[in-house]
Amino acid sequence: MDGLRLVLNLVWLVLHGWAIALAYLVAGALACVTVIGIPFGIAAFRLAFFVVLPFGRTTVPTPGAGVASALGNLVWFLLAGWWLALLHVLAGIAFCLTVIGIPFGVASFKLAAVGLFPLGKRVVETQAPHSWFGAGQAVAR
C-alpha cells in the first residue's frame, strides 16, 4: 500500500470507518442468528473488513453469481441494506461539506452502493493509476 492510501485509510478509520464497520458487524451477527441468514452474515462480515480500509480496494462481481444472489440481495436490501446505505449517504454528505472531506464523501457514496446489494461481489485490491508513476519527474529528452 502506498503512502497516500495509507494516510487516507488511517483518517477514514479514525473518522468513520470504525463506526460503520461496527454497524456491518452487528448486521452480520443478527443475520447469523438463523441458519438461513448465514450467507447474509458472511457478506456483512466481508463488507465490515472492506469498510475499515476502503482506499486501495474495490468490489467486483463474482463470476457465477446468479439468481440466488439477486434474490438474496433483494432480501438484504429490505432487511439491512437500506439502513446501512443510509448511514453511508449521511456520512458522505457530511464529509462533502468540507473540501478536505470530499475524497471520504466519494468513498462513502461508493460504499453505499455496495452496502445495498453485497451478495455476488468480492473485494479485490486496486492498482495505482499509471499516471502516478513518474509524477514529478522531469521529462528526459
Backbone as a ProteinNet text record, in pm:
[ID]
protein_1_A
[PRIMARY]
MDGLRLVLNLVWLVLHGWAIALAYLVAGALACVTVIGIPFGIAAFRLAFFVVLPFGRTTVPTPGAGVASALGNLVWFLLAGWWLALLHVLAGIAFCLTVIGIPFGVASFKLAAVGLFPLGKRVVETQAPHSWFGAGQAVAR
[TERTIARY]
85.7	0	90	61	144	106	184.3	168.4	35.2	-11.2	-137.6	-254.1	-257.7	-365.4	-359	-240.1	-224.5	-279.8	-246.1	-295.3	-447.7	-500.7	-646.2	-717.1	-663	-724.4	-719.3	-608.8	-599	-695.9	-705.8	-800.6	-943.2	-972.3	-1104.7	-1138.7	-1043.5	-1066.2	-1098.3	-1026.5	-1048.4	-1182.6	-1214.5	-1334.7	-1462.9	-1461.6	-1588.2	-1579.2	-1464.5	-1451.8	-1486.7	-1444.4	-1471.3	-1621	-1692.9	-1835.3	-1917.6	-1888.4	-1964.9	-1929	-1803.9	-1766	-1841.5	-1858.3	-1935.7	-2080.7	-2137.8	-2274.6	-2283.9	-2184.5	-2184.4	-2166.8	-2084	-2065.4	-2193.9	-2267	-2395.2	-2494.9	-2502.1	-2592.1	-2554.8	-2425.9	-2381	-2413.8	-2394.5	-2424.9	-2574.9	-2656.7	-2801.4	-2844.2	-2780.4	-2813.7	-2773.5	-2665.4	-2616.6	-2694.6	-2789.4	-2870.6	-2950.6	-2996.5	-3070.4	-2980.2	-3009.3	-2931.2	-2949	-3068.3	-3096	-3016.4	-2988.7	-2920.6	-2769.8	-2710.9	-2564.7	-2498	-2548.3	-2484.1	-2486.4	-2593.8	-2601.8	-2501.2	-2485.9	-2388.8	-2246.3	-2215.2	-2081	-2055.1	-2155.9	-2140.8	-2121.8	-2194	-2180.7	-2042.4	-1990.8	-1856.8	-1750.5	-1766.4	-1672.4	-1672.5	-1791.1	-1800.1	-1748.5	-1761.6	-1708.5	-1557.9	-1490	-1345	-1309.8	-1399.2	-1376.5	-1393.5	-1494.5	-1518.4	-1419.9	-1346.1	-1243.5	-1132.5	-1087.9	-980	-1020.6	-1105.2	-1156.8	-1064	-970.6	-885.1	-782.4	-774.3	-683	-751.2	-881.8	-958.1	-1090.8	-1150.6	-1280.8	-1354.5	-1479.5	-1555.2	-1580	-1582.3	-1611.5	-1714.5	-1791.8	-1888.3	-1817.7	-1876.6	-1823.9	-1869.8	-1777.2	-1819.9	-1911	-2018.1	-2109.4	-2218.1	-2217.5	-2325.2	-2449.4	-2555.2	-2672.1	-2797.6	-2902.9	-3035.4	-3039.9	-2970.6	-2971.8	-2914.5	-2807.7	-2750.5	-2847.3	-2914.7	-3010.9	-3126.1	-3179.1	-3287.2	-3237.1	-3117.2	-3058.6	-3036.4	-2993.8	-2975.3	-3106.9	-3215.8	-3346.6	-3385.1	-3364.7	-3393.5	-3302	-3172	-3077.1	-3118.5	-3156.8	-3198.4	-3314.1	-3412	-3529.7	-3499.8	-3408.1	-3382	-3270.1	-3162.1	-3047.7	-2981.4	-2988.7	-2913.5	-2950.9	-3079.1	-3120.9	-3069.6	-3066.9	-3019.9	-2868.5	-2797.1	-2651.7	-2615.1	-2687.5	-2663.6	-2698.3	-2802.8	-2840.2	-2729.2	-2666.3	-2551.5	-2439.1	-2410.9	-2305.8	-2340.7	-2464.4	-2505.1	-2499.8	-2549.8	-2544.3	-2400.8	-2314.5	-2173.8	-2109.8	-2145.2	-2090	-2127.4	-2250.9	-2294.5	-2215.9	-2200.9	-2125	-1979.6	-1918.8	-1780.2	-1767.3	-1862	-1852.7	-1876.5	-1913.6	-1931.1	-1797.9	-1689	-1556.4	-1477.2	-1386.2	-1304.5	-1215.6	-1158.9	-1069.6	-1146.5	-1274.2	-1353.3	-1411.5	-1396.6	-1458.4	-1412.7	-1283.8	-1247.6	-1315.8	-1335.6	-1402.7	-1552.2	-1610.3	-1750.3	-1774	-1685.1	-1697	-1684	-1589	-1572.4	-1696.8	-1755.5	-1875.5	-1992.8	-2006.8	-2113.1	-2092.5	-1968.4	-1940.3	-1972.8	-1941.7	-1971.2	-2121.3	-2198	-2343.4	-2401	-2351	-2399.4	-2364.6	-2246.6	-2205.8	-2288.7	-2318.4	-2397.9	-2541.4	-2592.2	-2729	-2740.5	-2644.2	-2650	-2514.4	-2479.9	-2345.1	-2324	-2429.7	-2412.2	-2371.3	-2284.2	-2236.1	-2122	-2058.1	-1944.1	-1828	-1708	-1588.6	-1497.8	-1419	-1329.1	-1192.8	-1139.1	-1008.3	-924.3	-793.1	-700.3	-702.3	-685.2	-674.7	-529.5	-496.3	-362.1	-361.9	-250.2	-237.6	-240.3	-303.9	-305.3	-163.6	-145.5	-13.4	36.6	-54.5	-12.8	58.3	37.7	107.4	255.1	287	425.2	500.8	599.8	679.2	625.7	524.3	472.9	580.3	602.2	702.1	841.2	858.4	989.3	1002.7	1122.9	1149.9	1144.2	1100.1	1092.6	1231.2	1280.3	1413.9	1400.9	1492.4	1491.4	1618.5
-117.4	0	123.4	216.6	336.2	434.2	538.9	634	707.1	747.6	820.7	733.9	611.4	521	493.7	480.9	456.9	573.9	695.4	813.9	823.5	803.6	809.7	703.4	582.3	475.6	504.6	560	591.4	701.6	806.4	914.1	860.7	779.2	719.3	636.3	555.5	467.6	547.5	655.7	738.1	812.6	866.1	948.3	866.2	760.7	696	545.1	494.1	352.9	258.8	290.3	200.7	191.9	303.3	304.6	228.1	249.7	180.2	32.5	-2	-143.5	-210.3	-139.8	-192.8	-217.3	-127.4	-146.5	-272	-294.1	-414.6	-540.1	-533.2	-647.9	-681	-580.4	-602.7	-665.5	-612.4	-668.7	-813.6	-841.7	-978.4	-1072.9	-1026.3	-1110.1	-1139.7	-1039	-1060.9	-1155.7	-1145.5	-1234.9	-1378.6	-1397.2	-1532.3	-1603	-1534.1	-1597.2	-1713.1	-1698.4	-1806.1	-1874.5	-1998.3	-2072.2	-2010.7	-1965.8	-1907.5	-1777.8	-1706	-1577.2	-1584.7	-1703	-1714.3	-1656.7	-1681.4	-1617.9	-1464.4	-1409.4	-1264.6	-1216.5	-1295.2	-1260.5	-1262.9	-1362.8	-1371.3	-1251.4	-1213.5	-1095.4	-969.3	-958	-840.5	-836.9	-951.4	-954.5	-917.4	-965.7	-932.2	-780.6	-721.6	-576.7	-499.2	-554.6	-486.6	-470	-571.5	-560.1	-468.3	-460.6	-370.4	-224.6	-194.1	-54.1	-2.1	-90	-42.8	28.8	-29.9	26.7	22.2	114.3	103.6	154.9	242.8	300.6	198.1	176.2	76.4	-56.4	-63.7	-185	-146.2	-240.4	-219	-351.8	-348	-471.5	-496.7	-623.2	-665.7	-778.3	-795.1	-906	-1040.9	-1130.4	-1265.8	-1346.9	-1412.4	-1496	-1608.7	-1630.2	-1738	-1698.5	-1574.3	-1530	-1511.2	-1580.7	-1579.7	-1534.6	-1608.1	-1572.1	-1574	-1668.4	-1675.8	-1548.3	-1494.3	-1368.7	-1252.6	-1250.3	-1143.5	-1148.4	-1267.1	-1280.2	-1248.7	-1294.1	-1263.3	-1115.2	-1047	-901.9	-830.1	-881.4	-821.2	-834.2	-951.9	-973.1	-885.5	-881.1	-797.8	-651.6	-603.1	-464.1	-432.6	-521.1	-495.8	-501.1	-588.7	-607.4	-519.2	-503	-430.6	-332.9	-359.3	-279.5	-133.5	-104.8	35.5	119.6	64.8	149.6	161	57.3	70.2	171.5	167.6	265.2	405.8	419	549.7	605.8	520.5	564.5	617	545.3	588.6	721.7	735.9	858.4	978	962	1072.8	1111.7	1012.4	1041.9	1107.1	1060.5	1118.7	1264.6	1298.1	1438.1	1520.9	1469.4	1542.8	1561.6	1458.1	1470	1573.7	1576.7	1666.5	1813	1842.5	1981.3	2054.9	1979.4	2039.6	1994.8	2076.7	2042.9	1922.9	1918.7	1809	1677.3	1682.8	1561.9	1504	1571.9	1524.3	1383	1346.9	1208	1105.3	1140	1049.1	1041.7	1153.9	1154	1068.2	1080.5	999.3	851.2	817.3	677.6	628.8	714	675.5	650.6	732.7	711.1	580.4	548.1	421.5	302.7	315.8	208.4	193.3	300.4	291.8	196.8	203.8	114.3	-30.8	-52.6	-188.8	-239.1	-152.3	-191.1	-226.3	-170.1	-202.4	-345.5	-387	-517.8	-587.8	-648.5	-703.4	-844.4	-919.3	-1057.8	-1062.2	-1155.1	-1167.6	-1072.7	-1019.9	-930.2	-980.9	-951.7	-984	-861.8	-852.8	-739.5	-773.6	-681	-700.7	-575.1	-594.3	-481.7	-405.5	-274.2	-194.2	-155.1	-126.6	-82.1	70.1	130.7	275.3	310.1	421.6	460.5	477.7	446.7	458.5	602.4	699.2	839.1	877.6	798.3	828.5	795.7	693.5	651.5	754.9	810.2	910.9	1051.9	1068.7	1204.2	1286.3	1404.2	1492.9	1474.7	1380.3	1359.5	1446.6	1491.1	1571.3	1482.2	1537.8	1463.6	1461.2	1341.8	1327.7	1341.1	1417.1	1433	1380.8
0	0	0	-87.8	-94.7	15.9	29.3	138.5	139.2	20.4	13	58	12.1	53.7	203.2	256.1	399.1	479.7	440.2	511.2	500.5	379.4	360.8	444.3	446.3	525.4	674.3	722.7	865.5	905.8	824.1	854.4	847.6	745.6	732.1	855.5	900.8	1015.1	1140.2	1162.4	1281.2	1274	1157	1144.8	1136.2	1056.5	1025.3	1010.7	975.1	941.5	1054.4	1174.1	1287	1316.2	1304.3	1337.7	1234.1	1106.9	1004	1000.7	1030	1038.9	1153.2	1263.5	1376	1334.8	1253.8	1205.4	1118.4	1031.6	948.8	1034.1	1137.9	1225.3	1300.4	1346.2	1413.5	1316.6	1195	1094.3	1064.4	1054	1027.7	1141.9	1264.8	1380.9	1388.8	1363.7	1364.6	1253.1	1137.8	1026.7	1057.7	1130.8	1159.6	1269.6	1330.8	1435.1	1377	1254.7	1189.7	1086.7	1057.2	958.6	820.1	790.1	659.1	640.4	747.4	737.7	732.4	744.2	747.5	622.1	500.3	383.6	390.8	446.7	463.3	567.3	672.8	776.2	723.9	642.7	583.6	493.6	414.2	328	412.5	521.8	609.2	673.7	716	775.6	672.4	549	441.3	417.3	416.6	396.4	516.9	636	755.1	742.4	694.4	676.7	560.2	461.2	347.8	389.8	469.7	505.5	608.3	673.8	767	691.1	580.6	498.8	351.5	304.6	167.7	58.7	92.3	-11.1	-55.8	-186.7	-241.5	-267.5	-240.5	-267.7	-331.8	-401.5	-463.4	-467.6	-510	-526.2	-674.1	-709.3	-846.4	-838.8	-945.6	-946.2	-937.6	-862.5	-851.6	-971.1	-1041.2	-1153.9	-1104.1	-1174.5	-1138.4	-1041.4	-994.2	-905.3	-990.9	-956.9	-1043.6	-972.9	-996.7	-947.6	-794.9	-733.2	-587.3	-525.7	-584.7	-535	-554	-667.1	-693.1	-593.5	-567.3	-468.7	-327.9	-297.8	-167.5	-148.6	-255.1	-246.7	-222.3	-278.6	-253.7	-106.9	-50.9	91.6	177.1	143.2	216.6	213.4	95.4	81.3	175.4	181.5	264.3	414	454.5	597.1	652.4	579.7	636.4	540.5	412.4	315.8	312.7	322.9	311.3	426.8	549.2	660.2	662.6	615.7	605.3	496.6	384.9	278.1	325.4	404.9	459	547.3	628	709.1	620.6	512.3	419.8	353.2	309.6	240.2	335.2	456.7	553.7	585.8	603.4	629.6	507.3	386.9	264.7	249.6	281.4	275.6	375.7	496.4	598.9	557.2	501	454.9	344.6	252.2	136.7	172.3	294.5	335.6	347.2	356.4	360.7	238.3	194.7	78.1	109.3	227	264.5	273.3	308.2	325.6	198.7	84.9	-39	-77.7	-71.2	-105.4	-14.6	111.2	203.6	172.5	130.5	90.8	-32.3	-130.3	-251.9	-216.8	-131.1	-89.1	-15.6	65.9	138.9	45.1	-59.4	-157.3	-233.8	-267.1	-335.9	-245.3	-117.1	-22.9	-0.6	-19	-5	-109	-230.1	-336	-305.1	-250.8	-215	-97.5	-2.9	112.8	78.4	-29.4	-71	-122	-202.6	-267.8	-258.2	-144	-125.4	-179.2	-199.6	-243.3	-389.6	-422.9	-559.6	-590.3	-487	-505.9	-421.6	-468.3	-390.2	-385.9	-281.9	-260.3	-319.6	-401.4	-463.9	-445.1	-453.3	-446.6	-578.4	-571.8	-693.5	-714.3	-836.4	-870.2	-880.1	-846.7	-861.6	-1009.7	-1046.1	-1187.8	-1240.8	-1368	-1429.1	-1427.7	-1423.9	-1424.1	-1294.8	-1185.9	-1061.2	-1071.7	-1151.6	-1162.5	-1245.4	-1189.8	-1259	-1240.5	-1156.1	-1134.1	-1064.6	-1113.5	-1055.2	-1111.7	-1201.6	-1261.8	-1384.9	-1409.2	-1528.6	-1652.1	-1759.9	-1885.1	-1947.2	-1976.3	-2036.7	-2187.3	-2248.7	-2394.2	-2451.2
[MASK]
+++++++++++++++++++++++++++++++++++++++++++++++++++++++++++++++++++++++++++++++++++++++++++++++++++++++++++++++++++++++++++++++++++++++++++++

